[in-house]
Amino acid sequence: MSAAEVIAQIADLPVAERVEVVEGIIRHMSPDQLKRFDRFIRRLTHPDVPEEIWEGYEDYEDGRFVDAETILSEQNGVGFVSMETVVKEEPPGE
C-alpha cells in the first residue's frame, strides 16, 4: 500500500479516529522526528512568518548562535572590535 493510499484512507475516517491515528504515530516518533514534526506544525500554524525567521529561531534552539556581548568582546581573529574600543576612538582628523 502506498503512502497516498494510506493518507486517503485516513482522510476518510471520522475526526476522532484520525486524531487517534495521529496520536499513535506521534507516540512512535524518535526525538529527532518529533522536533521536525514540531517545526512543521509551527509553519502550518503561522504561515505569515517568513522562513528566515523560523531558520533563525531553530538555529537558536539548536544552540547555533553567538550572543551580541560575545561578538562585541572579540577584538582579534574575526575582525570584530569591542564597543568600548569604538566609543574611545576619536574621529579621524581631530
CNS distance restraints for C-alpha pairs under 8 A (distance, minus, plus):
assign (resid   1 and name CA) (resid   5 and name CA) 6.31 0.50 0.50
assign (resid   1 and name CA) (resid   6 and name CA) 6.99 0.50 0.50
assign (resid   2 and name CA) (resid   6 and name CA) 6.42 0.50 0.50
assign (resid   3 and name CA) (resid   7 and name CA) 6.09 0.50 0.50
assign (resid   4 and name CA) (resid   8 and name CA) 6.12 0.50 0.50
assign (resid   5 and name CA) (resid   9 and name CA) 6.22 0.50 0.50
assign (resid   6 and name CA) (resid  10 and name CA) 6.17 0.50 0.50
assign (resid   7 and name CA) (resid  11 and name CA) 6.07 0.50 0.50
assign (resid   8 and name CA) (resid  12 and name CA) 6.44 0.50 0.50
assign (resid   9 and name CA) (resid  13 and name CA) 6.77 0.50 0.50
assign (resid  10 and name CA) (resid  18 and name CA) 6.15 0.50 0.50
assign (resid  10 and name CA) (resid  21 and name CA) 7.88 0.50 0.50
assign (resid  11 and name CA) (resid  18 and name CA) 7.30 0.50 0.50
assign (resid  13 and name CA) (resid  17 and name CA) 6.02 0.50 0.50
assign (resid  13 and name CA) (resid  18 and name CA) 5.92 0.50 0.50
assign (resid  14 and name CA) (resid  18 and name CA) 6.31 0.50 0.50
assign (resid  15 and name CA) (resid  19 and name CA) 6.19 0.50 0.50
assign (resid  16 and name CA) (resid  20 and name CA) 6.33 0.50 0.50
assign (resid  17 and name CA) (resid  21 and name CA) 6.25 0.50 0.50
assign (resid  18 and name CA) (resid  22 and name CA) 6.25 0.50 0.50
assign (resid  19 and name CA) (resid  23 and name CA) 6.06 0.50 0.50
assign (resid  20 and name CA) (resid  24 and name CA) 6.15 0.50 0.50
assign (resid  21 and name CA) (resid  25 and name CA) 6.27 0.50 0.50
assign (resid  22 and name CA) (resid  26 and name CA) 6.12 0.50 0.50
assign (resid  23 and name CA) (resid  27 and name CA) 6.21 0.50 0.50
assign (resid  24 and name CA) (resid  28 and name CA) 6.74 0.50 0.50
assign (resid  25 and name CA) (resid  29 and name CA) 6.71 0.50 0.50
assign (resid  26 and name CA) (resid  34 and name CA) 7.31 0.50 0.50
assign (resid  29 and name CA) (resid  33 and name CA) 5.58 0.50 0.50
assign (resid  29 and name CA) (resid  34 and name CA) 5.94 0.50 0.50
assign (resid  30 and name CA) (resid  34 and name CA) 6.14 0.50 0.50
assign (resid  31 and name CA) (resid  35 and name CA) 6.23 0.50 0.50
assign (resid  32 and name CA) (resid  36 and name CA) 6.36 0.50 0.50
assign (resid  33 and name CA) (resid  37 and name CA) 6.04 0.50 0.50
assign (resid  34 and name CA) (resid  38 and name CA) 5.99 0.50 0.50
assign (resid  35 and name CA) (resid  39 and name CA) 6.25 0.50 0.50
assign (resid  36 and name CA) (resid  40 and name CA) 6.21 0.50 0.50
assign (resid  37 and name CA) (resid  41 and name CA) 6.22 0.50 0.50
assign (resid  38 and name CA) (resid  42 and name CA) 6.24 0.50 0.50
assign (resid  39 and name CA) (resid  43 and name CA) 6.48 0.50 0.50
assign (resid  40 and name CA) (resid  44 and name CA) 6.43 0.50 0.50
assign (resid  41 and name CA) (resid  45 and name CA) 6.01 0.50 0.50
assign (resid  42 and name CA) (resid  46 and name CA) 6.03 0.50 0.50
assign (resid  43 and name CA) (resid  47 and name CA) 5.50 0.50 0.50
assign (resid  43 and name CA) (resid  49 and name CA) 7.58 0.50 0.50
assign (resid  43 and name CA) (resid  54 and name CA) 7.97 0.50 0.50
assign (resid  49 and name CA) (resid  53 and name CA) 6.75 0.50 0.50
assign (resid  49 and name CA) (resid  54 and name CA) 7.43 0.50 0.50
assign (resid  50 and name CA) (resid  54 and name CA) 6.90 0.50 0.50
assign (resid  51 and name CA) (resid  55 and name CA) 6.22 0.50 0.50
assign (resid  52 and name CA) (resid  56 and name CA) 6.21 0.50 0.50
assign (resid  53 and name CA) (resid  57 and name CA) 6.12 0.50 0.50
assign (resid  54 and name CA) (resid  58 and name CA) 6.02 0.50 0.50
assign (resid  55 and name CA) (resid  59 and name CA) 6.04 0.50 0.50
assign (resid  56 and name CA) (resid  60 and name CA) 6.28 0.50 0.50
assign (resid  57 and name CA) (resid  61 and name CA) 6.28 0.50 0.50
assign (resid  58 and name CA) (resid  62 and name CA) 6.05 0.50 0.50
assign (resid  59 and name CA) (resid  63 and name CA) 6.20 0.50 0.50
assign (resid  59 and name CA) (resid  64 and name CA) 4.87 0.50 0.50
assign (resid  59 and name CA) (resid  65 and name CA) 6.60 0.50 0.50
assign (resid  60 and name CA) (resid  64 and name CA) 5.52 0.50 0.50
assign (resid  60 and name CA) (resid  65 and name CA) 5.67 0.50 0.50
assign (resid  66 and name CA) (resid  70 and name CA) 6.63 0.50 0.50
assign (resid  66 and name CA) (resid  71 and name CA) 6.96 0.50 0.50
assign (resid  67 and name CA) (resid  71 and name CA) 6.61 0.50 0.50
assign (resid  68 and name CA) (resid  72 and name CA) 6.06 0.50 0.50
assign (resid  69 and name CA) (resid  73 and name CA) 6.10 0.50 0.50
assign (resid  70 and name CA) (resid  74 and name CA) 6.45 0.50 0.50
assign (resid  71 and name CA) (resid  80 and name CA) 6.80 0.50 0.50
assign (resid  71 and name CA) (resid  82 and name CA) 7.78 0.50 0.50
assign (resid  72 and name CA) (resid  80 and name CA) 6.62 0.50 0.50
assign (resid  72 and name CA) (resid  81 and name CA) 6.00 0.50 0.50
assign (resid  72 and name CA) (resid  82 and name CA) 4.42 0.50 0.50
assign (resid  72 and name CA) (resid  83 and name CA) 5.93 0.50 0.50
assign (resid  73 and name CA) (resid  80 and name CA) 7.89 0.50 0.50
assign (resid  73 and name CA) (resid  81 and name CA) 6.75 0.50 0.50
assign (resid  73 and name CA) (resid  82 and name CA) 4.75 0.50 0.50
assign (resid  73 and name CA) (resid  83 and name CA) 7.51 0.50 0.50
assign (resid  74 and name CA) (resid  78 and name CA) 7.77 0.50 0.50
assign (resid  74 and name CA) (resid  80 and name CA) 5.64 0.50 0.50
assign (resid  74 and name CA) (resid  81 and name CA) 5.89 0.50 0.50
assign (resid  74 and name CA) (resid  82 and name CA) 6.23 0.50 0.50
assign (resid  75 and name CA) (resid  79 and name CA) 6.82 0.50 0.50
assign (resid  75 and name CA) (resid  80 and name CA) 5.43 0.50 0.50
assign (resid  75 and name CA) (resid  81 and name CA) 4.52 0.50 0.50
assign (resid  75 and name CA) (resid  82 and name CA) 6.11 0.50 0.50
assign (resid  76 and name CA) (resid  80 and name CA) 6.70 0.50 0.50
assign (resid  76 and name CA) (resid  81 and name CA) 7.47 0.50 0.50
assign (resid  81 and name CA) (resid  85 and name CA) 6.48 0.50 0.50
assign (resid  81 and name CA) (resid  86 and name CA) 7.12 0.50 0.50
assign (resid  82 and name CA) (resid  86 and name CA) 6.57 0.50 0.50
assign (resid  83 and name CA) (resid  87 and name CA) 6.16 0.50 0.50
assign (resid  84 and name CA) (resid  88 and name CA) 6.16 0.50 0.50
assign (resid  85 and name CA) (resid  89 and name CA) 6.18 0.50 0.50
assign (resid  90 and name CA) (resid  94 and name CA) 6.98 0.50 0.50
